[in-house]
Amino acid sequence: MKKVVIVELNEFNEDLARLMAERHDLKNLKKIFSMKHARTQTDDSDDNDTLDPWVQWVSIHTGVPYAKHRIKRLGDVPDLSQPVIWKTLSDKGITSGVWGVLNGEREGENCRFFLPDPWTYSEPGFPAELGSVVGLPRYMAKHRVGYSVVKVLAELWKFLVFLLSFPKICFKGIAILPAIFSAIVRKPLPYAFFVPVEYLSTMLFCEYQKRYGTNFNILFLNSIAHLQHYFWYHKDGSGSFPFSFGFKLVDKMIGEVFSILESDDVFLVLNGFSQVNTNDEPTWCGYRPIDHDKYLDFLGLSFLEVEELMTYDAQVLFSSEEDLVHAEKVLSSQKLDGENVFYCERNPVDPHKMFYRVCVHKLVSSHAFVEGPGGKYDFHRHFSFLGSRTGRHSAAGVVFYKNIQLPETMMNHELKGYLENSFQWKNAA
């Protein structure tokens, strides 16, 4: 049986990626852009918080829009009632390997390997050895500040020991060290670490695919999405070292995927939806609590656990509904210049779980104070600046593909049906 390999290249802007591929002669990205393509769309929007990757990828994986699956927040996937495509295929005896997908769970006995995203805390890696891969990013996702150096080193050691069993990957990792050092010397920002880690992760995905010979395979990559959000200084991508650094490594990632493909394999690269440049729009800033736990303690709230999410948001677990209601009231009463600091939302399934996010998006002066029932306090003592947004979400998407039949345009969630049909016509052949 021919295999299917899907690269979920999250949110990439097609025009920008084409320009970067030409500017830096990125042969693997150029190869993708020479393939057939289909346009995708979604009815979701920023107006109701559904034009987000943890919503859109669930739609693509389940084949139904948000209006039906209702998964709105990162980490809520245990509440999902619709089957994802690898579960549907597993029930038909088709094996799968799923790597890094956003807001996903391993479902189906024929899912032979599964690496979860760092924020779906309920989902371990499978096989269990993949816990060594997700361990460090998951720990850092929960402890961006106030982390234990001992714990970080312990998780890093587990990952390095695991990586030593793949000598070729180690050698390729060593080969990019000069580029990493160059990025760190310029400014030690997170992209200089996680883009190379995603490169290593891509090579591990390829090794696992070869080891298990899985029929259906997904690789999720988030580097370009992050770079567009924070380093898209000019519409054509010029003047951004993070862009040149990141796109060159993404091209290497795509090259690794090409190395496991046979000529008749079904291959797709899609963005789910996209981003557009915001340089001509009013400045939009992001802030997050410096330490979620300490801040909630400062407000005198009683809670069990905080699960930090991707940017300026979190899920909070409480021992009682009464504690949740009180926390919602206190957080909703925090004001900056008369406007709410937080948006809160109760989980529709779990009465002891609440989502919140910081909704301050203007540049906050250095002497700003927050006012709440307990009095005034310094905003910058409790909140850190994430950056000014340079790319925002857009509903339009694209799929580049080969050896499968797709329409010219479709809703993004409709892709699942075409993928399932691809196995039917392959089996029939």
N, C-alpha and C positions, 0 to 999 in steps of 0.2 A: 504493500500500500504506500502510495506517495504521502508525504507528510505536509502539514500546513504549519508555516512559521509566520507569526505576527509580531511586528515591532510596534509597540504603542509609544510613539515618540511624542510625548505629551505636549499639546498646545503649540507646536512649532508654527511660526508664521511662514507660509510657503514662499512669498516674495523675498523675505529676508533670508531664508535658508538658501534659496537659489543664488542670491547675490553673494553670500558667504562662500558657497561652493565654488563659484566662479573666481572670486577674489583670491582664494587660497588653494585653488585647484584640488578640491576635495573629491577625489575620483569616485568614492563609494556613494556619496550623496548625489553626485551627478548621475550615477547609474540609476539611482532610485527615481530621479526626476525625468529620466528617459522612458520610464514605464508608463503604462496606461494609468489613468486616474479617474476617480469619481468624486463628485462634490457631495458633502453631507451638510445637514442642517439640524437644528433643534429648536423647539418652541420655548425652551426654558430661557430665563433671563436673570440679570442681576437684581431685578426688582423684587423677586421672591427668593433670592439666595439659592437658586438652583443651577445657575450657570457656573458651576464649580466642578473640578475634576473628580471629586469623590462622589458627585451625583452623576455626571455624564458617563463615566466609565462603568458605573453600575448599570446604567441604561443600555450601554453597548453590550455588556456581558450577559444581561438578562433578556434582551430583545424587547423590552418595554420601556416607555418613557417614565420620567419621574412621577407623573400624575398617577401611575399605577404602582410602581415599586415603593415610592415614598421614603426612600433612603436619602436623607438630606445632609447628614453630618458624617464627618470622618470618624470611623470607629463604630458606626451604627449598623454595620452589615450583619451582625448576629440577628437583627430583627427582620432580615430579608426573607420574604416568603416565596419569591419567584426563583426558579432554578437558573444558575449561571450556565454558560455554554459548556464548560468542561464537565459539569454534572450531567447535562443532557447527553453529551457524547459518551461519558462513562457508562451511562445506563445502556448504551448501544454497543458496549464492548470496545470503545475507542479510547486509547491511552492518551494522556496529556501531561505536559510539563508547564507549570505556570510560575513566572518569576517576577516578583516585585509589584504585581498589580495593585492598584490603589483601591482600598476598601473592598478587599476580596477575602474569601475563605477557601480552604481546601475542601472540595465536595466531590464525592464519588470515589470508589475504591480504585478506579483506574487512573486517578490523578497520581502519577508516579513520583513527582517531586513538586514541591510548592514552597516558594519563598514569599512570605507576607510583607506588606509595607511596615515601616517602623511604628505606625500609629494605630494599627488594628491590634491592640494589646491582647485581645482574646485569642489570637491565632498564632500557634507556634510554627516553626519551620518543619517541613517534612521532606525527607527523612529527618530524624531528630538531630543529625549532625549539622543541618543547616541552621540550627540555633546559634552556632558559632559565627555565622555570617550576619544574622539579624541582631545578635546580642548587643553589639556596641552601638549601632545607630538607634536601636530601641531604647537603650539606657540613656543616651544623650537626648533623645526626643523627650524623655521624661524629666531629665535633669540638665536643662541648658545652663542653669546656674546652680550653685550649691552642690555640684557633683563631687563624688569621691574620687580622688586621683587614683587611689588603690583599685577601686572598682573599674575605672576607665582602663587602667593598665592591664587588669585581669581580663577584661573583655577583648582588649586589643591583642593580648597574648594568645587567647583562644583562636582569634581570627587568623593570626599569623601562623600558628601551628597548623591550623586547618589548611591554610594556603600552601604550606610547604609540601603537601602531598600532590601539588600541581606545579612541577618545576617550570614548565613552559610559561605558565602564567606569571610565576615569580620573575623569570627573566624579562618578560615584557613589561612587568611593573617596574623593574629596575631601570629599564631603558627610558622610561618617561620621567625619571627622577629629576633630571636637569630642568625640564619644563615646569615641574612642580616647584622646585626651588626658585625658579625665575618668578613664578606667580607669587610665592610667599614673600620674596624680597620686595616686590612692588607694594604689596599690602596683604597681610595674612587674613584674607576674607574666607568665609566658609567654602565658596566655590572651588578654591584651590585644593581642597581636600575631597569634597564629595564627588566632583566630576571624575577625578582619577579612580576613586572607589567604585563609581558606576562602571568605569572601564573594566576594572578587575571583576566586578560582578557580572558583566556581560560575558566575559571569557568563562566564568564559572557556569553560567547558563548553558553556553555552548558545550562545555564538557559534560554536563548532566544530560543534555539532550542526546549526545552521542552515546553516553553510558546506557541510558534507558531506551533509546530508540523510539521515543514517543511520537505518536501520530499527529497530535495537535499541540502547538506550542505558542506561548505568549511571553514576550519580554517587554517590560515596562521601563521606560527611560524618562527621567525628569529633568536632566541637566539644562536643556534648552529653555524649558518653561521658566526655571529659576533665573537664568541669565536674562531672558526677555523682561521679566518683571522688574529687575533692578539695575541692569547695565545696558539698556537699549538707548544709548545717549543720542544717536542719530538714526533716522529712519532706514538708512542704507547699511547700518551696522558698523560704520566706520568709527574710528577713534575709541574703540573699546577693546582693551587688552583681554578682559574676561571673555569677550565674544570670540576672538581669534583663538585663545587658549581652549575654550570649551568646544567650539565647532570642530576644531582639528581632532580632539579626542572623540567626539561623537562620530566623526567619520571613521575613526579606527574601530569604534564599537560596531558600526554597520559592516565594516570589513570583516570582523570576526563572525558576524551572522552569515554573511555571504559564504564564508568558508565551510559552513555545514549544509549548504543547500545543494540539492541535485537539480539538474536542468528542468525536470518536470514537476518539482515541488510547487505547491501553492505558497506564494509569498506576498505579504501585505505590510505596508508601512502607513500608519494613520495617526492623526493628531487628536482625534476625538472631537475637538473644536479648536479654536485658535486664540491668538492674542493680536491686538493692534497697538501701535505705538501711541503714547500719550503725551509726547513733548509739546503738542499744541493745545493741551488741555490744562485746566487749573491744577496746581500741585496737589497731589494726593499722598498723604504720609501714613505710615503704619507704626503703631506703638503696641507694645506688649508688656504685661507685668514682668518686672525683673525676676521675681520669684513668686509663682502662683500661690504656693502653699503659705509662704510668709505673709503675702498680701491678704489672703483670706483670714489668716490668724490675726493680722493687724486690725481687720474689720470686726473681729470677735465672732466669726462664723464657726459653726460646728459641722465638720464634714469628715468623710472617711478617706477619700483619695481624690487627687486631681490627675486627670489624664490630659497632658498637654497635647495640642494638635499642631498643625503645620506652621502656623504663623502667630496670629494675635488672639487665639481662641483656645478653649479647653472644654472638656467634659468633667463635671464634678459629681461624685457619688456621695450620697448621704445615708445615714442610718435610719432616718425617718422622713416622712413627707413633711412633717412640721418643720424640720431643720431646713429642708429644701425651700419651703415657702418663705421662711424667714430670710434665707440667703438671697432669694430672688428679690425680695423687698429691699434689702440693704444695698445690693449691687445696683438695682434700678434707681436708687436714690442718689447715687454718686453723680455730681454735676461739675462740669468744667465750663465756666462762662455761661452758666444757665442751661447747658446742653448735657444730655446723658453721656456718661463715660462708657457704659456697658449696654449691650443688648443681651437679654436673657431669653431662653426658650426651654420649656420643660420637654423632656423626652416623652413622645406620645405613647410609648409602650411601657417604660419603666418609671414608676412614680417616684423613685429615689434617685433619678439621674437628671441633671440639668446641663444644658449647653450655655456658654457665654462667650462673648467676644468684646474686645475693645473697639468702640466705634468712634474714636477720635481720629480724624483724618486731615486735620489742618496742622500747620507747623506750630508747635506749642512753645511759647516764650520760656525763657530760663527761670522766670520768677512766678510761673503759673501755680495756682493752688486749686485743689479739688475740694468741694464742699459736700458734706454728707451729714447724716444725723449725729455723728460723733464729733463734728467740728471740721476745721480746715486742715489740709496737709499738703505738703510739697508734691506736685505731680511727678517731678523728675526723680524724687527719692524712691518711688515705687514703680515707675514705668521707664522702659528703654525704647529708643528710637530704632525701628527696623530699617527704615530707608524711605526714599521717595519712589513711588511707583513709576516705571517707565513703560510698562506694558499691561494692558487690561484685557479681560476675556472678551471673545467675540464668538457668536453662535455658529459661524461658518467653519466647516472642516473639510478635509480632503483625505482620500485613500489612494495610495499608489499600489498597484497590484499586478500580478502575473499569474497565469494558469488558473484563473477563475473568472466567471462571468458576473459582472456587476452592472447596474444601470448607471446612466450618466449622473443622476442625482437621486438622493434618498435621504430619509431621516437617519440620524446616526444609529439609532437603536435597531433599525431594520437590517443592519449588517449581519446580525446573528443568524437570521434565516438563510441568507446566502451562503454563509460558512457551513451551516448544517447541510444544506443542499449539496455543497461541494463534495462532501463525503458520500452522499448518495450516488452522484454521477460517477465518482471514482470507483465505488464498489460495483456499480452496474457495468462499468467498462471492464 
